[in-house]
Amino acid sequence: MTEFEPDTELVSRLSLPSHVIVQVDGQWRRGWLIGREHEDTGWIGVVQYEGDDGIEHTDRLPADRIALPESDRPTERASAQ
């Protein structure tokens, strides 16, 4: 997978559950945002993803480790003038 750009407010805007990409152990993995909490340090996402061991994991990750998959990102359209 390529590098993704997290949006620290993304976690607060997505409907639950939502398909996301999560950074775990230095790798971006496909997963699901299934919950969220706002803490003093910012948004925390409750995510599920499959680990290298093939087992599904549920974890709490800071918003800067959660991004939209490329296929779900809005595309920018050039304005015709």
Residue, then its C-alpha position, 0 to 999 in steps of 0.5 A: m500500500t502507498e502512503f496515506e494522509p490522515d485527517t485528525e478530524l476524519v474520525s469525528r465525521l465518518s459514519l459508523p462503521s466505516h471502511v478505513i486504513v489504519q497504521v499498525d506496526g509501521q504498516w497501513r492495513r485495511g480496517w473498519l472504524i467501529g467507534r470513537e471517543h474524544e479525549d483531551t489529546g484529540w480523537i481516538g478511533v476504535v478500529q478492527y483490522e486483520g493482523d499478520d497472524g490472520i487474527e482480527h484485532t480491535d484496537r484504540l488508535p489516535a486519529d493521526r493513524i487512521a485514513l480513508p482508503e484511496s477508493d473512498r477519498p473525494t476526488e478534486r474536479a477541475s473547474a471549467q471556466 
